[in-house]
Amino acid sequence: MKSTEVVKRGCAQAKKPAMIAAFKSTCSVSRACEIAGIARMTHYLWMHTDPAYAEAFEASRDEAAQVLEDEAVRRAQQGVEEPVYQGGKLVGTVQRYSDTLLIFLLNGARPDKYKQRSSVEVTGAAMVLAAIASGKKRAEGV
């Protein structure tokens, strides 16, 4: 192995923890790769060739998902400030809340209470079954 290859490999090894840390804070492979200074292909190569990296990356998924959940809660409860323009000029801001995020959070937190329920009621089932049986008999030539 050439000395330049050893240096490159060492630099790549040093970027693995940075990649995992960036993923934990962004929950985005693409964004984490940008932050860590690697190509997406490099991440996927590590996932297939380095079991320790793959295990550490998979373990980081819960932390990354928590970042998203925390942001969803913040947007649902605190909202986001949006600019208001009038005549092309900024005249103020308005606080917007996400009802959709709130619904998803409630569905996840208390599915027994907030989960969308649906039911299907079939009427005339006996007539449908008789028609199917009749059709089968005709098809069989009975």
C-alpha positions in Angstrom: 0.0 0.0 0.0 1.4 3.4 -0.9 2.0 6.0 1.8 -0.6 8.4 0.2 -3.2 5.6 0.4 -2.4 5.2 4.1 -2.9 8.9 4.7 -6.1 9.0 2.8 -7.4 6.0 4.7 -6.4 7.6 8.0 -8.3 10.8 7.1 -11.3 8.8 6.1 -11.2 6.9 9.4 -11.1 10.2 11.3 -14.3 11.4 9.5 -16.4 8.4 10.6 -17.2 9.9 14.1 -17.9 13.3 12.5 -20.3 11.6 10.1 -22.2 9.9 12.9 -22.3 13.0 15.0 -23.6 15.1 12.1 -26.3 12.5 11.3 -27.4 12.5 15.0 -28.0 16.3 14.8 -29.5 16.4 11.3 -31.2 13.0 10.7 -30.2 13.4 7.1 -27.5 11.3 5.4 -27.0 13.9 2.7 -26.6 16.8 5.1 -24.4 14.8 7.4 -22.1 13.8 4.5 -21.8 17.5 3.6 -20.9 18.4 7.2 -18.4 15.6 7.6 -16.8 16.4 4.2 -17.4 13.0 2.6 -19.3 11.8 -0.5 -22.6 9.9 0.1 -21.0 6.9 -1.7 -18.3 6.9 1.0 -20.9 6.5 3.8 -22.6 3.6 2.0 -19.2 2.0 1.3 -18.5 2.2 5.0 -21.9 0.7 5.8 -21.1 -2.3 3.7 -17.4 -2.8 4.5 -17.0 -1.6 8.2 -19.3 -3.5 10.6 -18.3 -1.3 13.5 -19.2 1.8 11.6 -22.5 0.3 10.4 -23.4 -0.7 14.0 -22.6 2.8 15.3 -24.6 4.4 12.5 -27.6 2.2 13.2 -27.4 3.0 16.9 -27.4 6.7 16.1 -30.8 6.5 14.3 -32.8 6.8 17.6 -31.0 10.0 18.6 -31.4 11.4 15.1 -35.2 10.6 15.1 -35.4 12.3 18.5 -34.1 15.5 16.9 -36.9 15.4 14.4 -39.5 14.6 17.1 -38.2 17.5 19.2 -38.5 19.9 16.3 -42.0 18.6 15.5 -43.1 19.3 19.1 -41.6 22.7 19.0 -43.3 23.7 15.8 -46.6 22.3 17.0 -46.5 24.0 20.4 -44.4 27.2 19.8 -44.9 27.6 16.1 -42.7 29.4 13.7 -42.5 33.1 13.0 -43.4 34.1 9.5 -42.8 37.5 7.9 -45.8 39.5 6.7 -45.4 41.8 3.7 -47.6 44.6 2.6 -46.9 46.6 -0.6 -43.6 44.7 -0.9 -42.4 45.8 2.5 -42.0 43.8 5.7 -44.6 45.1 8.1 -44.4 42.5 10.8 -44.6 38.8 11.6 -47.2 36.3 12.5 -46.8 33.1 14.6 -47.9 30.0 12.7 -48.5 26.6 14.4 -48.7 23.3 12.7 -52.0 21.5 13.4 -50.8 18.6 11.2 -47.7 18.0 13.3 -49.9 18.2 16.5 -52.2 15.6 15.0 -49.3 13.2 14.2 -47.8 13.7 17.7 -51.2 13.0 19.3 -51.6 9.9 17.1 -48.2 8.7 18.2 -48.5 9.5 21.9 -52.0 8.3 22.5 -53.0 6.1 19.6 -55.9 4.5 21.6 -57.5 7.9 21.8 -56.4 9.8 18.7 -55.7 7.1 16.1 -57.9 7.4 13.0 -60.3 4.6 12.9 -62.2 3.2 10.0 -64.5 0.3 9.6 -66.0 -1.4 6.6 -69.5 -2.8 6.7 -70.5 -5.3 4.1 -74.2 -5.7 3.6 -75.8 -8.2 1.4 -72.9 -10.6 1.9 -75.1 -13.7 1.6 -76.4 -12.5 -1.9 -72.8 -11.8 -3.0 -71.6 -15.2 -1.9 -74.6 -16.9 -3.7 -73.8 -15.0 -6.9 -70.2 -16.0 -6.7 -71.1 -19.7 -6.2 -73.6 -19.5 -9.0 -71.0 -18.0 -11.3 -68.5 -20.7 -10.4 -71.1 -23.4 -11.2 -71.8 -21.8 -14.6 -68.0 -21.6 -15.4 -67.5 -25.2 -14.5 -70.5 -26.2 -16.6 -72.4 -27.8 -13.8 
